């Protein structure tokens, strides 16, 4: 019986360079369930790893992914109240920035990941810039 790695290798081998692949989750789950118990430790560690939290996922998901207030609060490490204040144009003006871009769907705030990323980058201020030159420190031998 072919392993998951064998199946994925066969799929990828038939594609031209730069191609993307979307697989049905049910098929992958079935392949993993059929995987022999002697699967490589790397596969079992990867399968057991918890999903990334929104603080990490905000920067990796496609621009069109929508988040609710709880997900965005987790992603920005802020409270939901802070999110509601950040979308308020008057409060944003007092803070010297644009309001956090959002939409409403049935009266509930919805945020697009790409717009949030752009807003964060435009709203943050650089406190300590990266050094432009590298300093080399050579330690001499004690005599």
N, C-alpha and C positions, 0 to 999 in steps of 0.2 A: 504494500500500500504506500503511495507517495506521501511524503511529509508536506507540511504547509510550505516549507522552504522550497521543496521540489515544485509544488504547484505554482507558487509565485514566480519562481525562476522560469518556468515554462510560459507563463503569461508575459513576462517582461521580455523574454528572448524574441518574441514575435513582433515587438513594437519597435518603431524607429526611434532614434535618439531624441530626447526632449519631449517624449510623449508622457501623458499623464494617464493614470488608471484609477477608475472608481469601481470598487467591488461591493456587491451587496453584503451588508453586515451579517445576514443570516448564513450566507455561504461561508464566510470567514469563521463564524461561530461553529458551524458544522465541521469545517476542516480542523479547527482547534480541538473540538470534542473527539474527533477521530485520531488525533495525534497520539502516537504511542507514549507510554509513560516514561520511556527513556529519552524524551526530548531534551535538547540542550538546555543547560541551566540558564543561559541568556534568555531563551524564549520564556521560561517560566517566571523569571524575574521581571521581564518586560510586561508579561500578562498580569502579574500581581501588583505592578506599580499603580498607585492611586492616580486618578486623572489630575491633570494640572489644575490649579485653582484659577479663578478669573484674573487675579493679579498678573499671572503669566500669560494666560490665554488672550487677554485684551490685545497684546502686541503681536499675536501670531494668527489670529482668526482673520478671514477675509473682511474687507471693508463693510460689506453689506450685512454682516451679522448684527442682529439686534439684541440689546440687553435691556433688562428691566432695572428699576432702581436698586433692588438687592444685589444683583450681579455687578452693577457699576460701582456700588458702594464697596463691595469686596475688591473689585479690580483697582480702585483708586485708594484703598485703605482709608476710607472715610465713612462717616455715618450716613444713613439715608437722609437725615435732616440736612447734612452738608450738601448733598446732591440737590435737594429741593431749593436750598438757598442759592446754589451755583447756577440754576436755570433762571432765577429771578433777575430780570434786566436791571432793576434798581440796585439790587445788592451787588451785581457784577460791576456796575458803573462805579459804585463806592470802592470796590476792590481794584479798580483800574484795569479791568479786562472785559472781554466779551462774555456774554452769558453762555453757559454750557449748552451746545446745540442739542435739541431734542424734538420729538414729535409726540403727538397724542394719538392713541388708538383706543377708542371707546373710553376716553377720559383718563387713560393710564399713560404715564410718561414712558416713552420708548427711545432708546439711544442707539445710533449706528456706531459700530466699533471704529470705523475709519474716521468719522467726524470727531469722535471723542479723542482719538489719538492726535489728530491735528490740533484740537483745542488744547490738549495738555501741553503739547510742544510749544504752542504759541503763548500759553499762559505762564509757563514756568520761567523762572529767572535764573540765570547762571550765577552762582555764588563764588565758586572756586573753579576757574578754567583749568583745563589740562595744560601742563607746561609745554611750551613750544620747543624747548631744547631739552636734551637729555644730559643729565649730570652723571659723570662717571666718578665713582669713589673707589679708589684703590687702597686697600689696607696693606700696609707693609708688615713684614715679619718683626716681631718684637725681638730685640737682641739683649 
